[in-house]
Amino acid sequence: MEKPFDIAATAHARFLYGRHRHVIGTFYILPLTPAIAELAESGIITHGNPGDQLIAATAITHQVPLITADEKLHAVPGLRCIW
């Protein structure tokens, strides 16, 4: 059985792939590690949504850009945002 995060990521990946084939290539489901959880709770990521804090911490930890229009996430130090 897929975990809730896996299902959400898979559904989102299908949506993006279908509309932006030239931009999106391969998707990976990244694990939630203790280091990511610690960063999400460290106070560096001040976004009020815990889910968004985990997503931002994952992007920072893996040094990958985050595709988001959320202005709060654009203000997070060390987080590279696209869009």
N, C-alpha and C positions, 0 to 999 in steps of 0.2 A: 504494500500500500504506500502511495506517495505521501510525503509529509506536506502540510499546508503550504510551506514556503516553496516546495518543489512544484506544486500545482500552480501557484500564482506565477512563479517565474516561467514555467512552461507556457502558460496561457499568454503571458505578456510577450514572450519571445515569438510565439506564432503570430500575434497581432503585429508586432514590429516587422517581422520578416515579410509578412504578406504585403505591407504597405511600403516598405523601404528596402527592397532587395539589394539595391546598389550600395546601401550604407551598412546594413547588418550582415554579418557573416556567421561566425560560430558563437554559440552560447554555451556557457559553462555554469553549472549549479555549484556555487561555492559554499563550503561548510561554514557554519557559525562556530567560531573558535572562542576559547576563553579570552584571547587577546582582542578579538573584535568586540566581544561583550564588554570588556574593561574599557576600551576606547569609547564605546557608545555611552557608557555611564560616567566617563571621566570629567564631564563638564565642558570639554572642548566643543562638542557638538551641542549647541544650545536649542536645537529644534525641539518643540514641545511634543512631537509625536515619536514614541519609542521605536516604532517600525522604521521611520525615516532615519532615526539615529543609528539603527543597526545597518541600514542600507548605506548611509554615508561612511560609517566606520569600516564597512567591508570594502568600499571603493578606495578609501585611504590606505587601508592595510595592504591591498593588492596593487596599489598604485595604478588604478585604472580610472578613466573619466566616468562621470555619472551623467546620464542623459536625464535632465530634469528642468522644468520651468519654475520650480519652487525657489523663490527668491531667498527664503531663509537658508536653504542649503547652499546657495551661491555665496553666502557670507561665511561659510565654515572654513577656517584656516586649514590649508593643506588639502582641501577637496577641490579637484578639478572638475568643473561642470561644463557640459555642452548643452546649449539651447537656451 
